[in-house]
Amino acid sequence: MELDADLRAAAARNNARWCDAMARAHGAPGAFATQAWINRHPAPRLYPNLVTLGGPTESDAHRAAIGELAAAPPAPGWAVKDSFAALDLAPLGLRPLFEASWMKFYGAADPPHLPPSTVLAMLRDAADRERGVPC
């Protein structure tokens, strides 16, 4: 089930706020730019240095922000979260760590209408991902 563009953009911004809070808690604050959250410090383990915002139509702004970060990388192993899976990051030497989709939480008053073939699972750790637990 594909979320609408506004909801996906709101999810990306919410995720960027979470990344910002975690980075600040580790003494490595980031900053919100026009269409990206950018952390120019070494990020906490398992967190990105850049989260794309705004939606897939903002690819030019996303590439510009990533280009700025690539010009002065904060640390080896810096990472980008392409919130909309809309960018080809291979020319920068970046590769996907994993692919995922945004999901909406449905409360009792707003039940999901998922196809019967939909499988939901919680990944507890990297080993679950390696074993191929579907997510």
Summary of the structure (lengths in Angstrom):
residues: 135
radius of gyration: 16.0
end to end distance: 13.6
largest distance: 48.2
contacts: 322
relative contact order: 0.14
helix: 33%
strand: 7%
